Every structure is written in structure tokens, then in C-alpha cells.
Amino acid sequence: MLLFTAQFSDSLLYCAKLDISADSLFSLKTYSNLIDKNKNYDLTYINQNSSLNFTVKNIALEDTDNSFMDISLGLKFFSIDDSSKTINSAYISSINNFYDNKSSVFFPDKAYIKIYNFLFNDVVATFGRQPYTLSKGVVVSDNGRGFDGIKVDILNKFYIDDISLFYFRPYQMFNGISKVYDNLFGLSLKKSFGDGVWNIYSVINTNSDITNDISFNAEKTNKQFYGISYVLDRNDISYFSELAFEKGSSDDITGKRIDNNGYAILTGANWKMTLPIFKKVNTRFTRLNSSGNPSNSGFTENKAFYSPYSKRYNGYERDGLGSIYSAGIFDVSKTSDTLNGMPDGLSGLCVNNLGIDFYYKGTFSIDFFDYKANKSVILGPKILGSEIDLKYSFVFGKRAMFSITYATFNPNGLLKQGKSDLKSTNLFSVNIKASF
């Protein structure tokens, strides 16, 4: 990061600071035997995710006693091989739809004004497009696109570290064709207690358009999410846990009211320890569990947890558990044309991850994942498969990192039922990331 300090004779910009930062990720990925319903296919592509950020800080507001502001602009560039084979593949299509059906995307993910001591002391107001992830992203994350809206933070009042209120106006894609704009209202309370930080929140998601939901299409949505999370971060151990409930209701396209009654739990821990022979190692555990529907039709209670703004993407990359299957809160990498990517009739996820890092002239990581659907509308095993990831990464100081990944995903249970010739998926990727 470069830091410039400038002083101006007028009072508008007094001791203002300009921060400039940039990140660029290049990756080459080769998949063999990706799964599309009852067949396998191969896929190779190049992916580029880049960002450039400018922030002018500490701009004095001369007609106030102690208010000042920051102005920030951030630009992102996502690019992927634009061949029809890549863009139309099941693996990439949902990501491409999320970024509005473009193989090359250049857009502002930040364009905001942040005012400190806004109207009152210890009140920070942010106006415009801004990055935002609520807790661990079980319910709300901008997924690298930024949210248009307003966020107000009230600091250190009423024995609460941060009282945050927000209104965002994001969009989701309906059937990959039309944009549907939502209203997101939120309240978040953060309080440090002992060694960790608690976060209690409530989010309302409303719209009056036709949207996709798990097992049905809704023509009107009024969902409420309630959640609590805890984060502990110490030198030798870190821990996080988030529990969210989905309530409210939706009207399906026939006008029938469907009540929402879902939940999602994300928890994990990381331990640093010293072992004989290997010396320093890092071990981790992550568990994801979200609710699903026991039926696809005729129901008036929707038990499948679904928020269209859960944390799932980071450019043309899925952000989930596993390099191949990459499970999110309610979905996985596409193996079918369903909303959650799983075979039709499956919903809800249970994912376990065990991993370990060894250090020698770099970091060698081993991760194991198993995947299971929580609900199925047909009889049979709910096991989806398992994955093993092997990764070697080397850090060139603080500015650049190089990594090589080999992963294999083994389909099982309902994912492979009646498809005896379905093969395991393999991935080989090379990545380099640089920043300043």
C-alpha cells in the first residue's frame, strides 16, 4: 500500500491522506470429469481477478466542530476464458449469471462517502456503494460486488461496541435473465466479552418480483433472518460460530403463502501447535449445517434455508468448502440446473472439513471434506461425496504468493445413483497473487 500525505491552504482538505492499494489474482485451472447430471466433461480456463482502490482520508469538514470524512473509490476487474464451452458449462454458468452474463466484468465495487462524527459524536455514516459482509456471511455478503445503500454505526453507546443499521438495495438474477432488486434492512449489535466478540443481528429481505427459491418460484418475498455469532482470535487458537434462522413468508407464483422456517449453522476452529518431527503445524476444523425441505411440492412451510446474498462468490471463483465442490451455506458447485446445484429433490447441506498445514520453505496443506444433503424427496442415501485437496503455497515476502493445488472429488450416494459410469472429478490449478 502506498500512502501519500498532502496539506492544502484551504480548510477543505487538511492533513488529508491518499491510500492506494491494488490486488491481482491470476489462476490457470484444469478440471477433468466435472459432473453435469449423468455425464462427465473436461474444462480448462484462465481466470483473472483484480482490484484497485483509492481512498482519501481525514478530510476536514470546516463547518463542524470535529467531523471529518473519507471518500473511497474501488474498481474491480473479473475475467475468464470467454469460449462458449467455458461460459456455458454447468460449473461456470451460475457464477457468470451472478455477474450479469459477462465473461469480462469491470465495475466499481466501492464508491462511498464515510462521515465520522455524523451529527453526533461517535456516529459513522457511510453513503454509496460499499463492501459489506455480516459476521461470516451466512445471511449477507456483497460477494465482491459492493452494496448500494446507507450504513450507520453508533460506537461505544449503551454498553455496545458497535450498533450498526443499514439499508441496501442489491440485485439478484432471476433465471439468469432479468435483475430483481431487493430491499435489505439490517440491525447488528457487536459486543466484546472476555477474549471474543459477540454479534447479534436481524435482517429483513423484501421484494415484489418473481424470484427463485429452493423448491419453488416466489412472486413476493418478505423474509426475516435472525442470527448470533461469536469470534475468538488468539495467538494459538481461533474459533468462530454463527447460527442463523430464516422466518417470514413468501408467496409462490399461484399466490399461495409459504412460511419460511429454516436454519443454518457455520462453525470452525483453528489450532497452532508444535509436533515432533514436523515442528510447527496448523490444524483446522469446519462444520456447516443448513436445513432442507422433505418435499418439493404441496407444502406450505419452506424449511430450506436460502438467502440470495449468502457468501458464495469472489469474482469468477466460488468461495466455499472444497476447491471443486465448494459448498456454500445452501449450495454447491453446479452438478445440475437446480438453484442449489445438487440433484433435483435434494436440499440442505451438512459439510465437515478437517485440515492441516505443514511448514517447510512454504506451506503444504491437506484438507478433507465430506458432503451430505440434509433432506431428500426420494428414498435412498443422502451422501453426496467427499473431496481431498492438496496445496503447496510459497510467499514472496508481503507482496506476492504462488500456489499449486491438486484436488479430487469422489461422487457417492444420490449424486451417483443410477450412474455407475460417473467418474471422480480432478483439479489441477496454478495461482499467483500480488498486492501493494
Disulfide bonds with the S-S distance in Angstrom:
none
